[in-house]
Amino acid sequence: MTVIDIPGSKSVTARALFLAAAAEGTTTLLRPLVSDDTEGFAEGLRALGYAVRKEPGAWHIEGRPAGPGVAETDVYCRDGATTARFLPTLAAAGRGTFRFDASAQMRRRPLGPLSTALRELGVDLRHGEKDGHHPLAVHADGVKGGALTLDAGQSSQYLTALLMLGPLTAEGLDITVTDLVSEPYVEITLAMMRDFGAEVVREGRTYRVAPTGYRARTYGIEPDASTAAYFFAAAALQPGREVTVPGLGTGALQGDLAFVDVLRRMGADVEVTEGATTVRSTGTLRGLTVNMRDISDTMPTLAAIAPFADGPVRIEDVANTRVKECDRLDACAENLRRLGVTVGTGPDWIEIHPGTPAGPAEIATHGDHRIVMSFAVTALRTPGIAFDDPGCVKKTFPDFHRVFGAFARTP
């Protein structure tokens, strides 16, 4: 059995940084993810005047419930969607002029529903070039609060940003959602907000957030379930392999751990205990049809092992993967076809037929970390796979190639 220590969750680290910055007192984050996205988030907090002190295994953030500690600044959000969506929302609760920009990749990703919601709350938010996209400027004077309606069918991060803003408003927020994707990520948000002292309840499609503020605390970051999925998939793919990830068990916050349920349906042996999850190969992968709306970040991982199943693998209800770091549906289809696999796609689905992927082939990564890490799993049984941009894994797992390579060489 191979035991893999997975780096901290990107989603949990980003939310914890927001909550720590907004809290009264100094918060210590234990085992935060250290990657380009989270470093960019911390750098953005510093630009906004928050004190962030780092040491190995722990980050300390001095909260500012009144908002940013500077009256005017520029923030560069790099490639990070959480940075690009959460920090303007945090800044809106303060007072001052805050300008935000991001990489070309992040500039392409949509922001419109969040921008519209903030404007409805009275925030003076102006886009510099294309409406609904970075760059943007927030001329902040606090947020009174109130009721609003939100379409979060494109990204749950819009709802998460507004939920976390709620306790910082003068009167609280009532958010009614018309559509919602990746709902388990919202459950992470609600649990973490409560851990930092917020009062939030859900009544049907409406979330009611009281204007309580937040309280600092020491907070441990659990391993990243999306990253663990590559190792779980690798174990399921290779006869005789078994992998255990400690720190991800029955009490895990992250919905992407449900990826192991998909592997179980395909024939893998899966065991989830209170403190760890183990996946073992049974030597068989069955085809299936699966709705991955709630765990869409793991769609490329399933696509990457799908050709090795004994029947077609059809993944449905993942339209939102078309507006991630790249169009992941098309990227998966393009690369599988390069490997000689038969693939069909539609607006929100991909269907992959059984076949033996054949190299040599260079995977077109489109600068997307998840494309690289997913097709690294394919490469375990397909010699000759290379990547046009292997370094883009720095976004969430800078050490991926070393760790995954060591795992691949372990008998």
Buried (B, 14 or more C-beta within 10 A) or exposed (E): EBEBEBBBBBBBBBBBBBBBBBBBEBBBBEBBBBBBBBBBBBBBBBBBBBBBEBEEEBBBBBBBBEBBBBEEBEBBBBBBBBBBBBBBBBBBBBBBBBBBBBBEBBBBBBBBBBBBBBEEBBBEBEBEEEEBBBBBBBBBBBBEBBBBBBBBBBBBBBBBBBBBBBBBBEEBBBBBBEEBBBBBBBBBBBEBBEBBBBBBEEEEEEBBBBBBBBBBBEBBBBBBBBBBBBBBBBBBBBEEBBBBBBBBBEEBBBBBBBBBBBBBEBBBBBEBEEEBBBBBBEEEBEBBEBBBBBBBBBBBBBBBBBBBBEBBBBBBBBBBBBBBBBBBBBBBBBBBEBBBBEBEBEEBBBBBBBBEBBBEBEBBBBBBBBBBBBBBBBBBBBEEBEBEBBBBBBBBBBEBBEBBEEBBEEE
